[in-house]
């Protein structure tokens, strides 16, 4: 008779997530993509596609971002990850808000900025007519359309350039607000887990 063989079943151990790991790949990609698109779109008028980009990056970060375990230590991996996470979210918020800031006076309360940009648009319209010289009266409809196009483009670029100067303020504000709320939220969760663990051991 053959001796019975003992069957050894390999144990499946689920690896615990690394509490001090780096930011996941989507967060890093979001940083690079948002920064590149910010500088690229800032060269001209902010378009509504920037809002779509900012909202998409925010959705990616919300879906894949994993923070380390809460720690009050200022040099901990949690705080480094939280600062990076908040800054990336602030950047995405700034990109998403840029078209609204350019077009809405109540979001961008810069006194005199819009009136000066409007004057620049009027100047471009006059310049478009002066460039035609004696031919300006040959087709008044085309001339009016060309003047409106040049004026609109000049006003949009003027507002975009001024808006870009103030976008960091909105981004830093959003980052500070989110970072503070997230820190308190994670601290409350950590204390709740610690209290539940202590109650279970009693």
For each residue, the residues with C-beta under 8 A, 3 or more apart:
1:
2:
3:
4:
5:
6:
7:
8:
9:
10:
11:
12:
13:
14:
15:
16:
17: 21 66
18: 21
19: 68 69 77 78
20: 68 76 77
21: 17 18 66 68 77
22: 81
23: 27 28 65 81 84 85
24: 27 28 64 65 66
25: 28 29 64
26: 29 30 60 61 63 64 65
27: 23 24 30 31 61 64 65 84 85 88
28: 23 24 25 31 32
29: 25 26 32 33 60
30: 26 27 33 34 57 60 61 88 92
31: 27 28 34 35 84 88 91
32: 28 29 35 36
33: 29 30 36 37 53 57
34: 30 31 37 38 53 54 57 88 91 92 95
35: 31 32 38 39 91
36: 32 33 39 40
37: 33 34 40 41 50 53 95
38: 34 35 41 42 91 94 95 167
39: 35 36 42 43
40: 36 37 43
41: 37 38 44 46 47 49 50 95 98
42: 38 39 46 98 160 164
43: 39 40
44: 41 156 157 160
45: 102 153 156 157 159 160
46: 41 42 50 98 99 101 102 156 160 163
47: 41 50 99
48: 51 52 99
49: 41 52 53
50: 37 41 46 47 53 54 95 96 98 99
51: 48 54 55 95 96 97 98 99 100
52: 48 49 55 56
53: 33 34 37 49 50 56 57 95 96
54: 34 50 51 57 58 92 93 94 95 96 97 98
55: 51 52 58 59 92 96
56: 52 53 59 60
57: 30 33 34 53 54 60 61 88 92 95
58: 54 55 61 62 89 92 93 96
59: 55 56 62 63
60: 26 29 30 56 57 63 64
61: 26 27 30 57 58 64 65 85 88 89 92
62: 58 59 65
63: 26 59 60
64: 24 25 26 27 60 61
65: 23 24 26 27 61 62 85
66: 17 21 24
67: 70 78 81 82 85 182 186
68: 19 20 21 71 76 77 78 81
69: 19 78 190
70: 67 78 186 187 189 190
71: 68 76 77 78 79
72: 76 187
73: 76 78 79
74: 79
75: 79 80
76: 20 68 71 72 73 79 80
77: 19 20 21 68 71 80 81
78: 19 67 68 69 70 71 73 81 82 186
79: 71 73 74 75 76 82 83
80: 75 76 77 83 84
81: 22 23 67 68 77 78 84 85
82: 67 78 79 85 86 179 182 183 186
83: 79 80 86 87 179
84: 23 27 31 80 81 87 88
85: 23 27 61 65 67 81 82 88 89 179 182
86: 82 83 89 90 175 176 178 179 182
87: 83 84 90 91 171 175
88: 27 30 31 34 57 61 84 85 91 92
89: 58 61 85 86 92 93 174 175 178
90: 86 87 93 94 170 171 172 173 174 175 176 178
91: 31 34 35 38 87 88 94 95 171 175
92: 30 34 54 55 57 58 61 88 89 95 96
93: 54 58 89 90 96 97 170 171 174
94: 38 54 90 91 97 98 167 168 170 171 174
95: 34 37 38 41 50 51 53 54 57 91 92 98
96: 50 51 53 54 55 58 92 93
97: 51 54 93 94 100 101 107 167 170
98: 41 42 46 50 51 54 94 95 101 102 160 163 164 167
99: 46 47 48 50 51 102 103
100: 51 97 103 104 107
101: 46 97 98 104 107 108 163 166 167 170
102: 45 46 98 99 108 156 159 160 163
103: 99 100 159
104: 100 101 107 108
105: 108 109 114
106: 109
107: 97 100 101 104
108: 101 102 104 105 113 163 166
109: 105 106
110: 113 114 162 166
111:
112: 115 116
113: 108 110 116 117 159 162
114: 105 110 117 118 159
115: 112 118 119
116: 112 113 119 120 158
117: 113 114 120 121 154 155 158 159 162
118: 114 115 121 122 155
119: 115 116 122 123
120: 116 117 123 124 154 155 158
121: 117 118 124 125 150 151 152 154 155 158
122: 118 119 125 126 151
123: 119 120 126 127 154
124: 120 121 127 128 147 150 151 153 154
125: 121 122 128 129 147 148 150 151
126: 122 123 129 130
127: 123 124 130 131 150
128: 124 125 131 132 143 146 147 150
129: 125 126 132 136 143 147
130: 126 127 133
131: 127 128
132: 128 129 135 136 143
133: 130 136
134: 137
135: 132 138
136: 129 132 133 143
137: 134 140
138: 135
139: 142 143
140: 137 143 144
141: 144 145
142: 139 145 146
143: 128 129 132 136 139 140 146 147
144: 140 141 147 148
145: 141 142 148 149
146: 128 142 143 149 150
147: 124 125 128 129 143 144 150 151
148: 125 144 145 151 152
149: 145 146 152 153
150: 121 124 125 127 128 146 147 153 154
151: 121 122 124 125 147 148 154 155
152: 121 148 149 155 156
153: 45 124 149 150 156 157
154: 117 120 121 123 124 150 151 157 158
155: 117 118 120 121 151 152 158 159
156: 44 45 46 102 152 153 159 160
157: 44 45 153 154 160 161
158: 116 117 120 121 154 155 161 162
159: 45 102 103 113 114 117 155 156 162 163
160: 42 44 45 46 98 102 156 157 163 164
161: 157 158 164 165
162: 110 113 117 158 159 165 166
163: 46 98 101 102 108 159 160 166 167
164: 42 98 160 161 167
165: 161 162
166: 101 108 110 162 163 169 170
167: 38 94 97 98 101 163 164 170 171
168: 94 171 172
169: 166 172 173
170: 90 93 94 97 101 166 167 173 174
171: 87 90 91 93 94 167 168 174 175
172: 90 168 169 175 176
173: 90 169 170 176 177
174: 89 90 93 94 170 171 177 178
175: 86 87 89 90 91 171 172 178 179
176: 86 90 172 173 179 180
177: 173 174 180 181
178: 86 89 90 174 175 181 182
179: 82 83 85 86 175 176 182 183
180: 176 177 183 184
181: 177 178 184 185
182: 67 82 85 86 178 179 185 186
183: 82 179 180 186 187
184: 180 181 187 188
185: 181 182 188 189
186: 67 70 78 82 182 183 189 190
187: 70 72 183 184 190 191
188: 184 185 191 192
189: 70 185 186 192 193
190: 69 70 186 187 193 194
191: 187 188 194 195
192: 188 189 195 196
193: 189 190 196 197
194: 190 191 197 198
195: 191 192 198 199
196: 192 193 199 200
197: 193 194 200 201
198: 194 195 201 202
199: 195 196 202
200: 196 197
201: 197 198
202: 198 199
